[in-house]
């Protein structure tokens, strides 16, 4: 495994562990928490967060918009344990793909998502892995903030 993959996947291990721990803190009564009308509920955010490995993998594999939406619907769930399971299973498939890539493919193979315009070029696999890493940490931060707003006892030690 390349040093780049090794570093990024060490961060992914932190993400999966900390997200799983944060999910375990949520009381069922709070899943409907909705900070603002133009924001997701806590449950909607949790589903988006835990689906990132599977959905970003599907997008990177150039699945169609319809296929990606169907996968989101299939993975949608409503309990902390099931959400953690979606995250862990998606992560294993996601990581397995990147582990299987040769160095050359990791740095040179290009894929293009359904949402890119015709005249846009795709990204290399290393770019997709980096983008997915920032994606999961962005939404983990949102989830953490929702929990803070709800009064949960969470602090920076929940993030490392």
C-alpha positions as a Markdown table, in Angstrom:
| # | Residue | x | y | z |
|---|---|---|---|---|
| 1 | Unk | 0.0 | 0.0 | 0.0 |
| 2 | Unk | 1.3 | 3.4 | -0.9 |
| 3 | Unk | 2.1 | 5.9 | 1.9 |
| 4 | Unk | -0.6 | 8.2 | 0.6 |
| 5 | Unk | -3.3 | 5.4 | 1.0 |
| 6 | Unk | -1.8 | 4.5 | 4.3 |
| 7 | Unk | -2.1 | 8.0 | 5.7 |
| 8 | Unk | -5.6 | 8.6 | 4.3 |
| 9 | Unk | -7.0 | 5.3 | 5.6 |
| 10 | Unk | -5.5 | 5.9 | 9.0 |
| 11 | Unk | -7.8 | 9.0 | 9.0 |
| 12 | Unk | -10.7 | 6.9 | 7.8 |
| 13 | Unk | -10.2 | 4.5 | 10.7 |
| 14 | Unk | -10.6 | 7.5 | 13.0 |
| 15 | Unk | -13.7 | 8.7 | 11.2 |
| 16 | Unk | -15.4 | 5.3 | 11.3 |
| 17 | Unk | -14.6 | 4.8 | 15.0 |
| 18 | Unk | -15.6 | 8.3 | 16.1 |
| 19 | Unk | -18.8 | 8.4 | 14.0 |
| 20 | Unk | -19.8 | 5.0 | 15.5 |
| 21 | Unk | -19.2 | 6.3 | 19.0 |
| 22 | Unk | -21.1 | 9.5 | 18.3 |
| 23 | Unk | -24.1 | 7.6 | 16.9 |
| 24 | Unk | -24.2 | 5.4 | 20.0 |
| 25 | Unk | -24.8 | 8.5 | 22.1 |
| 26 | Unk | -28.0 | 9.5 | 20.3 |
| 27 | Unk | -31.3 | 9.0 | 22.0 |
| 28 | Unk | -34.1 | 7.9 | 19.7 |
| 29 | Unk | -36.3 | 10.9 | 20.7 |
| 30 | Unk | -33.7 | 13.3 | 19.1 |
| 31 | Unk | -33.6 | 11.8 | 15.5 |
| 32 | Unk | -36.2 | 14.4 | 14.4 |
| 33 | Unk | -34.1 | 17.4 | 15.6 |
| 34 | Unk | -34.2 | 20.0 | 12.9 |
| 35 | Unk | -32.0 | 23.0 | 13.6 |
| 36 | Unk | -33.4 | 25.1 | 10.7 |
| 37 | Unk | -35.8 | 24.6 | 7.9 |
| 38 | Unk | -33.1 | 24.6 | 5.3 |
| 39 | Unk | -31.0 | 21.9 | 7.1 |
| 40 | Unk | -31.3 | 18.2 | 7.4 |
| 41 | Unk | -32.8 | 16.5 | 10.5 |
| 42 | Unk | -30.4 | 14.7 | 12.7 |
| 43 | Unk | -31.5 | 11.4 | 11.2 |
| 44 | Unk | -31.2 | 12.7 | 7.6 |
| 45 | Unk | -27.7 | 13.9 | 8.4 |
| 46 | Unk | -26.8 | 10.6 | 10.1 |
| 47 | Unk | -27.9 | 8.7 | 7.0 |
| 48 | Unk | -26.0 | 10.9 | 4.7 |
| 49 | Unk | -22.9 | 10.7 | 6.9 |
| 50 | Unk | -22.8 | 6.9 | 7.2 |
| 51 | Unk | -23.6 | 6.4 | 3.5 |
| 52 | Unk | -20.6 | 8.4 | 2.4 |
| 53 | Unk | -18.2 | 5.5 | 1.8 |
| 54 | Unk | -20.8 | 3.5 | -0.2 |
| 55 | Unk | -22.2 | 6.5 | -2.1 |
| 56 | Unk | -18.9 | 8.1 | -2.9 |
| 57 | Unk | -17.6 | 4.7 | -4.0 |
| 58 | Unk | -20.7 | 4.3 | -6.3 |
| 59 | Unk | -20.1 | 7.8 | -7.7 |
| 60 | Unk | -16.5 | 7.1 | -8.3 |
| 61 | Unk | -17.4 | 3.9 | -10.1 |
| 62 | Unk | -19.4 | 6.1 | -12.5 |
| 63 | Unk | -22.8 | 4.8 | -11.5 |
| 64 | Unk | -25.8 | 6.8 | -12.9 |
| 65 | Unk | -27.7 | 9.3 | -10.8 |
| 66 | Unk | -30.6 | 6.8 | -10.7 |
| 67 | Unk | -28.4 | 4.0 | -9.4 |
| 68 | Unk | -26.9 | 6.3 | -6.7 |
| 69 | Unk | -30.4 | 7.4 | -5.6 |
| 70 | Unk | -31.6 | 3.8 | -5.4 |
| 71 | Unk | -28.5 | 2.9 | -3.3 |
| 72 | Unk | -29.2 | 5.8 | -0.9 |
| 73 | Unk | -32.8 | 4.6 | -0.5 |
| 74 | Unk | -31.6 | 1.0 | 0.1 |
| 75 | Unk | -29.1 | 2.1 | 2.7 |
| 76 | Unk | -31.5 | 4.4 | 4.6 |
| 77 | Unk | -32.2 | 3.3 | 8.1 |
| 78 | Unk | -33.4 | 4.6 | 11.4 |
| 79 | Unk | -31.4 | 3.2 | 14.3 |
| 80 | Unk | -27.9 | 4.0 | 15.6 |
| 81 | Unk | -26.8 | 0.3 | 15.4 |
| 82 | Unk | -28.0 | 0.0 | 11.8 |
| 83 | Unk | -26.5 | 3.3 | 10.8 |
| 84 | Unk | -23.1 | 2.2 | 12.2 |
| 85 | Unk | -23.5 | -1.1 | 10.3 |
| 86 | Unk | -24.1 | 0.9 | 7.0 |
| 87 | Unk | -20.9 | 2.9 | 7.7 |
| 88 | Unk | -18.7 | -0.1 | 8.5 |
| 89 | Unk | -19.9 | -2.2 | 5.6 |
| 90 | Unk | -19.6 | 0.7 | 3.1 |
| 91 | Unk | -16.1 | 1.5 | 4.4 |
| 92 | Unk | -14.9 | -2.1 | 3.9 |
| 93 | Unk | -16.1 | -2.1 | 0.3 |
| 94 | Unk | -14.7 | 1.4 | -0.3 |
| 95 | Unk | -11.3 | 0.6 | 1.3 |
| 96 | Unk | -11.2 | -2.8 | -0.5 |
| 97 | Unk | -11.5 | -1.0 | -3.9 |
| 98 | Unk | -8.6 | 1.4 | -3.2 |
| 99 | Unk | -6.5 | -1.3 | -1.7 |
| 100 | Unk | -6.9 | -3.3 | -4.9 |
| 101 | Unk | -5.6 | -0.5 | -7.1 |
| 102 | Unk | -2.1 | -0.6 | -8.4 |
| 103 | Unk | 0.0 | 2.5 | -7.7 |
| 104 | Unk | -0.4 | 3.5 | -11.3 |
| 105 | Unk | -4.2 | 3.2 | -11.3 |
| 106 | Unk | -4.4 | 5.0 | -8.0 |
| 107 | Unk | -2.6 | 8.0 | -9.3 |
| 108 | Unk | -3.6 | 7.9 | -13.0 |
| 109 | Unk | -7.0 | 6.2 | -13.5 |
| 110 | Unk | -9.7 | 8.8 | -14.1 |
| 111 | Unk | -13.4 | 8.5 | -13.4 |
| 112 | Unk | -16.1 | 11.0 | -14.0 |
| 113 | Unk | -19.3 | 11.3 | -11.9 |
| 114 | Unk | -22.8 | 11.7 | -13.3 |
| 115 | Unk | -23.0 | 15.3 | -12.0 |
| 116 | Unk | -20.0 | 16.6 | -13.9 |
| 117 | Unk | -20.8 | 18.6 | -17.1 |
| 118 | Unk | -19.9 | 17.1 | -20.4 |
| 119 | Unk | -16.9 | 19.4 | -20.9 |
| 120 | Unk | -15.5 | 18.6 | -17.4 |
| 121 | Unk | -12.7 | 16.1 | -17.0 |
| 122 | Unk | -13.0 | 13.4 | -14.3 |
| 123 | Unk | -10.6 | 13.0 | -11.3 |
| 124 | Unk | -7.9 | 10.5 | -10.5 |
| 125 | Unk | -8.6 | 7.9 | -7.9 |
| 126 | Unk | -6.2 | 9.6 | -5.4 |
| 127 | Unk | -8.3 | 12.8 | -5.9 |
| 128 | Unk | -11.5 | 10.9 | -5.2 |
| 129 | Unk | -10.1 | 9.3 | -2.1 |
| 130 | Unk | -8.9 | 12.7 | -0.8 |
| 131 | Unk | -12.3 | 14.3 | -1.6 |
| 132 | Unk | -14.2 | 11.5 | 0.1 |
| 133 | Unk | -12.0 | 11.9 | 3.2 |
| 134 | Unk | -12.8 | 15.6 | 3.4 |
| 135 | Unk | -16.4 | 14.8 | 2.8 |
| 136 | Unk | -16.8 | 12.4 | 5.7 |
| 137 | Unk | -15.0 | 14.7 | 8.1 |
| 138 | Unk | -17.1 | 17.7 | 7.0 |
| 139 | Unk | -20.3 | 15.9 | 7.9 |
| 140 | Unk | -18.9 | 14.4 | 11.0 |
| 141 | Unk | -18.3 | 17.9 | 12.2 |
| 142 | Unk | -21.9 | 18.8 | 11.4 |
| 143 | Unk | -23.2 | 15.8 | 13.3 |
| 144 | Unk | -21.0 | 16.7 | 16.3 |
| 145 | Unk | -22.4 | 20.2 | 16.3 |
| 146 | Unk | -26.0 | 18.9 | 16.1 |
| 147 | Unk | -25.2 | 16.8 | 19.2 |
| 148 | Unk | -23.7 | 19.9 | 21.0 |
| 149 | Unk | -26.8 | 21.9 | 20.2 |
| 150 | Unk | -29.0 | 19.2 | 21.6 |
| 151 | Unk | -27.0 | 19.3 | 24.9 |
| 152 | Unk | -25.2 | 16.0 | 24.5 |
| 153 | Unk | -22.0 | 15.6 | 26.5 |
| 154 | Unk | -19.5 | 15.6 | 23.6 |
| 155 | Unk | -16.2 | 17.3 | 23.3 |
| 156 | Unk | -13.0 | 17.2 | 21.3 |
| 157 | Unk | -12.0 | 13.8 | 22.7 |
| 158 | Unk | -15.0 | 12.3 | 20.9 |
| 159 | Unk | -13.3 | 13.3 | 17.6 |
| 160 | Unk | -9.9 | 11.6 | 18.1 |
